[in-house]
Amino acid sequence: MSLISRTWVRLGCLLALFSTLGNAHAALTISSTRIVYDGNQRSASVVIANPGKSPYAAQAWVNTAADDTTTAVPFATGPTLFRLNPGKEQTVQISGLPNDLPQDRETLFFFNLQEIPQATDGQRNALNIALRTRIKLLYRPSQVSGDPVRHLKDLQVFKTLVAGVPHLRIHNPTPYHYTFSRLEAVDGKHNRPLPNADMLAPLSEELYVLPAAAQQIVVSIINDYGGTSQPLTLPVLDAL
């Protein structure tokens, strides 16, 4: 085979691999898209299911936004490693450990589920893709009560300039993490999504480039159950 032919074969293999990875999806499912760990409780739990036709091993753990294996976290999962046959479920308990986490606001962690596919006999060259699912775990201390959605109206929105460019400064005076499902500036009859709008931490603020003049914003968040809150309109105030 010529050098050019071998090059095209290798290129074809790489394209096939990338196509497979792009279309890959998790074989195991988690019963929720987020976990709220109530500080009044000793543990929380999620249900892992295998709706497929092949057995899987799975590993579960909690870590921080840094996504490393060295930062200590005040949570233990059990079981940490388990086998899940087709059509079966496994409850994973998340137990709290002694900690010095802030008691006046939520703290963000992540629950991880790593799939470990079973090797297939007689297919030594088969491509087995081990996927990891990562969802938010919010530690909500006992001193923080109430529904985060009801406090969404407390967000403070200001118009400001950063290096001469119009921005919106959104201040969150509440103890809750807000993950935006919708954040739009209202410019007359047009709603313009704000770029890079993801999550707003408690007792903090974020700047967003203002795509046009706006007197209001429309905001909606992901609630505790993974649903979407009703859109809320908030005024845009002049900078203090």
N, C-alpha and C positions, 0 to 999 in steps of 0.2 A: 504494500500500500504506500502511495506517495506521501510526502510530508504534508502537502495541501489536503489530501484526503483525510489523513489522521487528524489534522487540525479541525476540519469540519466535523468529524465524529466527536471529538472532545467538546467542541462548541455545542453540538446537539445534545450531548449528555448533560452539560451544564444548564442549558435552557430547560431541559426536561426536569432537572432537579429543582430549579428556581420556580418553575410552574407548579410542581408538586407542593413546595413549601408555601407558595402563595395561596393555594387552595386548601391547605391543611386546616383542620378544625379539631378542637378538643374532643376526645372520645368520652371522657368522663364529665359529668355535669355537677354543679354546685347548686344547692337548693335556694340560694339567694345571691344577689349581685353585690351585697355589702353586708357587713356585720356590725351591729351596734352592741358593744359590750357595756352593760349597765353596771356601774360601780357598786350598786346595791346587791348584785348577784355574785355568786362564787364562780360561775362558769357560763359560757354560751356554747351553742352547738350549731353545726351545719350538717346537712345530709349530702353525701357524695353518692352518685348513682352511675351505673354502667349500663346505658341503654343499648350498647352494641352487642356483637356476637363473639367477641374475643375477650379473654381474661386480661386484666391489667393489674400490675402492682402500682401502688401510689404512695407518695410521700407528702406529708403535710407539715407546714411550719409557719410561724409568724415572724416577720422582720419589719424593718423600718423603711422609710421612703428611699434610703440610701441603697437598699436591695443588696446588702452584704451579709456575710455569715459571721461577722465578728462583733457587731454591735449587740450588746445584751438587750433583751426585751423581757418584760415582766409577764410573759405568757408561755404556757406549755400546752402542746397539743397531744391528744391521745385518741386512738393510736397514731403514732408518728408514721409508721410504715405498715401497709396492709395490702392484701390481695383482694381484688374485687372481680367476681365472676360475672358473666353476662346476665343482665336482668336483675342484678342484686344491688343493694344499697349498704352504705356504711355511715354511721353517725360518728362525727369527729367532735370531741369535746375540746373546748378552748378554756383552760383554767388559768385564773389570775394568780400571780405570785406577788409577794410583798414588793412594794414599789414606792417611789417618791414622785410620782407623776403629779403635774399641776391639778389642783382640785377646783379651780375656778374656770376651767375650759376643757374642751375635748382635746385628746391627743390622737394623732393619726398613726396607724400601723397598717400592715398589709398581711392578709392571709394568702398563703401560697399552696397550690396543689400541683405536684409534679407527676405526670404520667410516666410509667415505665412499661412499655409494650413488651409482650412475651416474644422471645425469639421463635421464628418459624422453622421447623425442621425441614431440611432439604432445600432451604432458600438462603444459602450463605451470602449471596450478593443482594438480598432484599434490603430495601431502604426502610428502616423503622424510625419514625419521627416521634421523639418524646417531647410533648408539649407541656408548657406550664401555664396555669391560670392564676391570675393575681387579682384579688379584690380588696377593697378598702375595709379595714377594721378600725372602727372609731371607739376609743375608750371614752365613755361619758361618765364622769364622776357623779357620785350621789348628790353633790351640791348643785349640779346642773340639771334642772328639771324643765318640764314643759316641752312643747312641740316646736322643733326648729322652724317649721314652715310659718308658724304664727309670729315668729320674731323676724321674719324676712323684711317686714315693713320698717324695721329699725335700721336697715342699711342706709348709709348717708352717701349721697352722690354729689360730687362737686366738679365743676368745669375748671380746668387749669391749663397753663402753658408749660411745656417742657422743651427747652431749647427752641422756643418759638413755635412749636407744634401743638395744636389743641389736643388735650387728653381729658379723659374722665378719671377722676380719683374716687374709687369706691372704698369707703371705710366700713369695716364690720365691727361694731361694738359689742356683738353678741359672743357667747361662749361656744358657738357652733361652727363646724366646717360646712361651707356651702359649696356643693358641686353644681355648677351651672349646666342646665340642659338648654337654656335659652338666655341670652343676654344681648339685647338689641337697643340701639339708639333710635329714638323716634324723631324723624326729620320730616315734619309736615305730615304727608300721607304715606311716607315711606319708613319702613323699619329696616335698619341696617345692622346686621350682626357685628358685634365687636370682635376683632381678631384676637386669637390666643386666650379666649375666655374659658378658663377651666375650673379652678377651685380657689376659694377665698378662705384663708385660715381665720380662726377666731382672734378677735382683738388685733386685727391687722388691716392693711389696706393694699390695694393694687392699682396700678396705672394701666389704662387701656387707650390706645390711639383712637381719637374720635374721628370717624369717617366723614362726618358732616355736622353742621350746626344742629344741636338737639336740645330740647327743653325737657325731655322725659326719657326714661329707659323702661324697657319691658324685661322683667326677670322671671325665670322659672328655675327650680332646682330639683335635684333628685332627692326624694324623701327617704325616710328610714326603711321603707319597704321596697325600694328600688323603682318606685313609680315616679311620676312627674307631677310637681305641684301646679296649681292653677296659675296662669300668668298674672303678674302683679306689676302695675305701673307706678314708678317712683319719679318724683321731680328731680331735675338737675339744677343744683344751686350754684351760684357764683362762688368762686374760691374765697375763703376767709382771709 
